[in-house]
């Protein structure tokens, strides 16, 4: 079974996701902007749910195009959900 590696760069204005193979060959890359709010001068706030959905959406879109199924471990999802 082939192995793939995913990298996510979360910046102030963009979320970028990349997929490589075991030889570190870049297979797919996508960037999307996300919402920033400025509640006070010099402050910036971001919605972690929006960022997470952008990350997952970008990965799923690129991996679908490559015929790869994206799966998350249940403990990862539990960790991110509100309790």
N, C-alpha and C positions, 0 to 999 in steps of 0.2 A: 504494500500500500504506500502510495506517495505521501510524503509529509510536506506541509506548507507552514510557513511562518507569517505571522501577522504583526505589523507594527502600526501603532497609532501615535500621531503627534498632535497633542492638544495644545493649540496656541490661543492667544487672546482673541483672535478674530476668525481663525479657521480650525476645522477638524480635518486632519489628513490621515487616511488609512492606506497601507500598502501591503501587498501579498508577495512573498518570495518563495522560491522552491529551496530545496536542500543545498543547492549550489549558490544560493544568494542571488539568483537571477530574478530581477523584478518582473512579476507577472501582471500586476495590476496596481493602479494607484488612483485615488480620488480625493478631492478636497471639497469641502462645503463650508460656507460661513454660517455662524450661529448668532443668536441675539445677545447683545450686550446692553445692560441698563446702567445708568450712571446716577445713583441715588444721592451722591454728594460730590462736590468737586474733588477730583483726584481718585475717586473710587470707581470700580467697575464690578458688576455682578453678572453671573451667568447661571442659567438654569441647568443643573446637572442632568435632569431627565431629558431635556432637549439634546444635550451633548451626547448622552448615552444612546439615544435613539438615532442620532446622526451617525455615530460610530457603528452601531449594529446595522443600520440601513446601508451604509456605504460598503461594509464588508459583505453583507448578503448579496447586494447588487453585483459586486465584482466577482464573488465566488460563484454565484448562479451562472454568470456568463462563462465561467471556466468549467462548469459542471461539477462543482464541489458543494457539498452540503455543509452548512455552518451549524454547529451545535454548541450549546453552552451547558456546562455542568449545573445541575440543580442547585448545588451549594452556592454557586456564583449568583444565581438569580435570587435566592433567599437572602443572601448578604446585602443585595442592593435594594430589596423591597422594604417598605416602611413597616414597622411593627407596632 
